[in-house]
Amino acid sequence: MPLQSPPLELWAGVECTVNRVGDQYFDQLEQNGHATRLDDLNLFAELGISAMRYPILWERTAPNGPKQADWSWADERLGRMQELGIRPIVGLVHHGSGPHHTSLIDPAFAPGLAEFAQAFADRYPWVEHYTPVNEPLTTARFSGLYGHWYPHGRDDLTFMRALLTQCRAVALSMAAIRKVNPKAQLIQTEDLSKTFSTPLLAYQAQFENERRWLSLDLLCGRVNRHHFMWEYLLKLGISESELEFSNNPCPPDVIGINHYLTSDRFLDERLENYPVTAHGGNRRHKYADVEAVRVCAEGPPGPYLLLKEAWERYKLPLAVTEVHLGCTREEQLRWLKEVWDAAQNLRTEGVDVRAVTAWSLLGAYDWNSLLTVHQGYYEPGVFDLRSPHPRPTALARMLQHLGRKEIYDHPLLALPGWWRRPERLLYPPVSCSVEAMSTLSLDSTQKSVRPIAITGATGTLGKAFARLCEVRGIPYRLLSRQEMNITDSASVDTALTELNPWAVVNTAGYVRVDDAEREPDTCRRINTDGAAILAHSCQKLGVALLTFSSDLVFDGVIQSPYIESDRVAPLNVYGQSKAEAEVKVLEACPTSLVIRTSAFFGPWDEYNFISVALRTLAAGHTFVAAQDSVVSPTYVPDLVHASLDLLIDGEYGLWHLANPGAIAWADLAHFAAKQVHLDTTRIHAVSTQSLGLAAPRPTYSVLTSERGVLLPPLENALFRYFQEREISL
């Protein structure tokens, strides 16, 4: 019978891993700042969540034993959660290996954690939900099989010792907690990635698919003489007594499924189809091991099938305990919707799915390197930490709707995520016999979805928006002046009424800065009046508007990066037209997003400063550039992606977007020439005044932001520019 009550709950969690690499600890709570921000909990409560996976970690709280524990952090935060009505699901070890004196293969680890667990329960007897060890099998793989984390094992025996140690720690910890609170429940999380293969490697796929259940099988007392892995474990040197969880099982009260799109794997002996970095093997065969989503013709199995498998195997209550996707905003929304819908559908079929967890509320750091190096690579979550305070993204609005049991509707949710689109395939497609959702074609749904209208069909920025909307699966219409003349209000009203876009991105404009001095009326008609006309129409039709301004609204008097609230004082007609447009747009449509940016360069046009400089030098000519004019060049792909994310988030008002960094034009030319081994002696650095430009320019127009620095540093952008340029050549 379908489940009638209670309704599907919304849970949440913060990325809180404390992992060890050698003698260095990587602490996500320190990186994301939650360690010192109590008020984050108020933001989380506003999402409408009923419970939260929350870390009171052994390594952080009692590294020298419970008698020397510092409970002040836990006291304050658990107390606030009680006030806010958020039920804590307390985690004691999260991908960790314990304090410095122990490890995952130390027999003292399990009783040590149990001692900490009992001390916690004694202090907080009201807490009823626990995850003593997060993802024991995943942690065992990373620490004992792949060598990423301490104790850096690279063999099956170390892997199995680490797994048994963690499972024993879970069982002992729950026993200790239940001495204090007999009603305490175990919410046991695990990443249930699935492996697919060619027929030749079916034996290896079967082994890995059985191994993925080991932590849960151990806790449920299923690993006995009849278990698929029994003989394998004994051959490793594991004794029967170590496997006898069946005598004293500790089954989860709720199985928490963590699943990531790239976790599922595909094994293929045809090495020639894959990069060398994917090559590996076992003692019988060499094979490539790649992300299944990149090769399986049917698409990934998806949350519906993985949850159903777990239900059919254990018949225990389930929850999705992590939903996170490090991707563009609309893809994050699409992934959350797919998981939420899968859980709801399973409930109608009688599967006991209790909750879906918005994971990584504050985003995550350095998971692109599996936390093996500290690079500061950040993936935003429900909140974006690149602003002075955690900034709610579109995910926050979606969660608020789900928390109120309301439908969250956005035009972009009608389209499939990248994992369901054909362009996900990086290798020759192979049938994986996955009963997944059929792969949807963007073309088949595009007609019924409201698009983004992009003005400026012939310009660099307009073309870039069209290109990246295509990549991101965002329907768009790139409009020429003939299709919509932004200086004609009737033309704008007619085009927008017929097209019915959910947003307008205005990249049209008069961009010839020096010519504007001779054609001020034309410049203002397009840049100022045209933008204002668009704003009036968007306000009238309830359409979001994104439009662009310039660093040339500033006079360069100050010699520190400009922020949004700095006074504008343009020196030329072009800058004046943009400054006036900002005022008129925000007056006409206060919800407009106006982005100031600077000095485009990108891989897809041949007319930006760097391209012109390199082309000139390659031809053997002299290239002249200003040495006293300092700017913050902006990499067009970064600008477009960040702009689209802000638009989807519903941000408005003025925002500065430029790659952090300051460089003179001549130095930029010099740097670019060196990257491609051109003769830098042909670069002549001169004063701006000596160039004889018609329009005066500020000598300093570097941009930064008081609202959020969203683009990566200039050095990183230039590196990627030259990578992309080399590929395109």
C-alpha positions, 0 to 999 in steps of 0.5 A, a space after each residue: 500500500 502507498 505510504 499515506 503519512 508522514 510526508 517526505 521530510 526535508 533534511 539538510 547538512 553541512 560538508 564537515 569532513 576532517 580527513 588526514 593526508 600524511 600529518 596534515 588535517 583538512 577541516 571543511 568546517 574551518 574552510 567554510 567558516 561554519 566553525 565560527 558562524 553560529 548564525 548560519 543555523 538561523 539561515 538554515 532554519 529559514 529553509 524549512 528543514 526538519 532535521 540536520 546532519 550535524 557534526 560533533 566530531 571526535 577529532 575536533 571535540 575530544 582529540 585527547 580523550 573525553 575527559 579533556 573534551 571541549 563541549 562549548 562549541 557543541 553546547 552552543 550549536 545544539 542549543 540553538 538547534 533546539 530553539 529553532 526546532 531542528 532535529 540534529 542527526 549527530 555525526 561523530 566521524 566524517 571521513 576521518 581517521 580519528 585523533 592523531 593517536 589512532 587510525 582506521 586500522 588501529 584496534 583502539 579506534 572502535 572502543 575510542 570512538 565508543 567512549 567519545 559517543 557515550 560521553 556525548 550521550 551523557 551530556 546530550 541525552 535528548 539527542 536521538 539520531 546518530 551517524 557515528 561514522 559517515 560512509 565507512 565503505 567509501 572512507 575505507 576505499 579512500 584510506 585503505 585501497 586507493 591511498 588518498 587518505 591516512 593511513 594511505 593503504 593500497 591493498 585489499 587487506 588494509 581496505 577491509 581492516 579499515 572497513 571492519 574497524 569503522 563498522 565495529 566503531 558504529 556498533 560499539 558507539 550505538 551500544 554505548 549511546 543506547 545505554 544512555 538513551 535506549 530510543 537512539 536511532 542509527 542513521 547509517 550513510 553510505 555511497 552506493 555507487 554502481 559498476 557496469 562493464 563489458 561482458 568480459 569484465 562482468 565478473 569484476 563488476 559483480 565483485 564491485 557491486 557486491 562489495 558496495 553493500 559490505 558495510 550495511 551487510 556487516 551491520 545487518 549481520 548478513 556476512 556469513 558463510 553464505 555471503 558472496 564475499 565470504 571466501 574472498 575475505 577469508 583469503 585476505 586473512 580476515 578471521 571468521 570471528 572478525 566477521 561475526 556481526 551476525 551474533 550481535 548485529 547493529 542494523 540501521 534504523 534508517 539507511 542513508 543513501 549518498 549518491 553522486 553522478 560520477 560515482 557509478 563506473 564502467 569497466 571496458 577492456 578496449 583501452 584504445 577508447 579511453 585516455 591513459 589516465 583511465 587505464 588500470 586492471 586486475 590480475 586477469 585483465 587490463 581495463 579502463 575504469 571511467 564514469 558510467 554517465 560518460 559512456 552508458 547509452 541509457 544514461 545513469 541508473 539514477 536515484 530511483 533505481 538505486 533506492 529501490 535496490 537498497 529497499 529490496 535488499 534490506 526492507 529498511 527505511 531509507 533516506 537520501 542523506 546527501 544531494 549535491 552537484 558541483 555544477 551550474 545553478 540550473 543543473 543543481 536545481 535539476 538534480 535536486 528535483 530528480 532526487 526529490 521526485 524519485 523519492 516521492 514516486 517510490 513512496 507511492 509504490 510503498 517504499 519507506 523513504 523518509 527524507 531527502 537531504 540538501 547536502 553541502 548547504 555551504 558548498 564544499 572545498 577541494 573535492 575535485 582533488 578528493 581532499 588530497 591537496 589544499 587549493 581552495 577550489 570551491 563549489 557553491 551549495 545552497 548558500 554561496 560563501 564567496 560573498 561577505 555573508 552566506 548568500 542564498 542561491 536559487 537552491 534556497 528558494 527551491 528548498 523553502 518551497 519543498 519545506 512548505 510542501 509546495 511545488 517549486 516551478 522554474 522554466 529550467 526545471 522542465 529540461 533534463 540535466 546534463 546527465 540525461 542529455 546526449 552531450 554527456 557522452 565522452 566515449 563511444 556509447 555502450 549499452 549498460 542495460 540500465 533501466 534508467 529514465 530515457 535520455 531526453 533530447 533538448 530539441 524535443 522539449 525546447 519548444 514548450 519551455 520559455 527561453 532566455 532572450 539574448 540581444 546583440 546577436 553579432 557581438 562577442 558577449 551575445 554569441 558567448 551567451 548563446 554558446 554557453 546556454 547551449 552547453 548548459 541546456 538553457 533554451 535561448 533566442 539570440 535576437 538581431 536588431 531586425 528581430 528586436 530593436 531595443 531603441 523602439 519600444 513597440 518593437 521590444 513589446 512585440 518581440 517579448 510578447 511573442 517570444 514570452 521569455 522568462 528573462 532577457 539578457 541585454 548584450 546589445 550596445 554601442 561599444 566603440 568608445 572613441 567613436 562615441 565622442 563623435 556620435 554621442 547621440 547614437 551612443 546614448 540612444 543605444 546604450 542608455 535609451 535602449 536599455 531603459 526601454 528594455 527595462 520598462 518592457 520587462 517590468 511590464 511583462 514580469 520578465 527578469 532583466 540582465 544588462 551590462 555596464 562598464 568599468 568606464 563609469 569611473 574616473 580612476 582617481 582612486 588607486 584601489 579596486 572599485 566596488 559597487 557603491 563607489 561614486 561614478 564619474 565617467 570621463 567619456 561619452 561611452 562611460 556617461 551613457 552606461 552610468 545613465 543607463 544604470 540609473 534608468 534601468 533600475 528606476 524602471 525595473 528595480 529587479 534588474 541585474 546590472 553587471 559592471 565588467 571590464 576588458 573582455 578576453 575570450 577564446 572564441 573571438 579574434 578581436 579582443 586585446 590579447 588576440 589582436 596583440 598576438 596576431 600583430 606580433 606573430 606577423 612580425 609587427 610592433 604592438 603598442 600598448 599603454 603602460 599607465 592604464 591598469 585594468 582587471 581583464 575579464 575572461 568571457 566564459 567566467 563572466 557568462 557562467 557567473 552572470 547566468 547563475 546570478 540571473 537564475 538566483 534572482 539577484 538584482 541591482 549593481 554587481 561587479 564581475 571581473 577576474 580578480 587581478 590588476 594589470 597594465 595593458 602593456 604588461 598583459 600583452 607581454 605576458 600573453 606573448 611569453 605564453 606563446 613564445 613570441 618576441 616581446 621586444 616588439 611590444 612598445 609600452 607607452 603612456 595612454 596620452 601618447 596613443 592619441 585616443 579621442 576618448 579620455 580613459 581612467 588610468 585605473 579602473 580595476 573592479 572588485 565587489 562588495 557583494 561577492 567575488 565570484 570569478 577565479 583569479 586573473 592568473 587562473 583565467 589566463 591559464 585556461 584561456 591559453 589552454 582553450 586557445 591551443 585546443 581551438 588551434 
